[in-house]
Amino acid sequence: MSIYSGPVFAMAQEQFNLVADYIGIEEEQRDRLLYPKRSISVSIPLHTDDGQTKVFQGYRVQHHLTLGPTKGGTRFSPHLDVGEVAALAIWMSWKCALAGLPYGGAKGGVACDPNKLSFRELEAVSRRYMQEMIPFVGPNTDVMAPDMGTNEQVMAWFMDTYSMYKGHAINEIVTGKPVAIGGTAGRREATGRGVAHLVERAAESIRLSTSNSTAIVQGFGNVGSISAYVLAREMGVKIVGLSDHTAAYYDPAGIPMDAIEHHVAQKGNLAGWSNASAIDPAELLISKCDILIPAATEQVITASNASKLSCRILAEGANGPTTPDADILIEERGDIFVLPDILCNSGGVIVSYFEWVQDLQRLFWTAKEVNDRLKDILDVTFDRVIRRARKDGISHRMAAMAIGIEKVRQGKKLRGLFP
């Protein structure tokens, strides 16, 4: 078990143990529920454009296959390690089970910086990674999807590499691919749109008018940007703070989203948009707002800043943005409505499931059908979590994770230990 280490895996383990204590999982059953079924580590050699040869490390972790094939994103990040990948796979398991999807969790990726790779180099890394994964993945074994540092184009390369090996097009090997080759309408926007929808449900619960509320979005990537646009344009929320890995801005009068969209389309990131509203990224998280959406990386809300949060709704667009120590402080405060990550950002895997089903059936849905079905599942899951939290007097995170873990636990009990 020593290959799984690091702060992100330790956090996932701590969260699991807290829930295991709450629902009474026996000590001898915990390792089987927590530790992944399979972990793969591969080397990804690359001929760089300047004639050098570099080798990157690639990983794939499949947490469990008890309820169906595994499902999860593929992350290209310079500091990726197997402990982080395992933690993300574990969270994906609870997320899928909570939403009622017939999947176990998986995650994978390559320890590289995609921003420093040319288009040709990115394609080479992507194709070699999938080539190395072919013995371990498949439409009924493990279905990949995009994550931080990857996109529709990378998924297209994954699909093509796998299909060329098999000798015919296999659209259902990945989700989050372009619509032209079997992707689904609404997939790219699904996670961000899901975050915005659940923010609306949370606002209704605390009687907060979205048209009179303010929001800060930390992490202006795919999830954060779509969340911000939907909140601003469809719900009337005033966006007062934004950040990405290059810059952070805060303006109580509101940030013009049309201007931001134009700037990012031209420059590729938020850097250089404004000097007047620039703010330290750490300060942005504790600036005044009604809705705070951490949509970047893990462990940004900690014991050091949890007591300083100035929001009424904490909507976790990222995976694992809040540490267990911070959870305790937020729960003690009692004035923040938390939308935990395995609920809040589940829109992406839900619509990925829709894409997989459409590919298997060769029957495709309209964008309206996709979005309506997404909202239906999110509403049912939201209601289930809130009922459990109120019934047992526990946090929303504890309720969400307990529901997911209990489903996986029941599946393993019914199927038994094989062989």
Secondary structure, DSSP 4 states (H G I P E B T S, - for coil): -TT--SHHHHHHHHHHHHHHHHHT--HHHHHHHHS-SEEEEEEEEEE-TTS-EEEEEEEEEE---SSSSEEEEEEE-TT--HHHHHHHHHHHHHHHHHHT-S-EEEEEEESS-GGGS-HHHHHHHHHHHHHHHGGG-BTTTEEEEE-TT--HHHHHHHHHHHHHHHTS--GGGBSS--GGGT--TTHHHHHHHHHHHHHHHHHHHTT--GGG-EEEEE--SHHHHHHHHHHHHHH--EEEEEE-SS-EEE-TT---HHHHHHHHHHHSSSTTS-STTB--HHHHHTS--SEEEE-S-SS-B-TTTGGG---SEEE--SSS-B-HHHHHHHHHH---EEE-HHHHTTHHHHHHHHHHHHHHHT----HHHHHHHHHHHHHHHHHHHHHHHHHHT--HHHHHHHHHHHHHHHHHHHH----
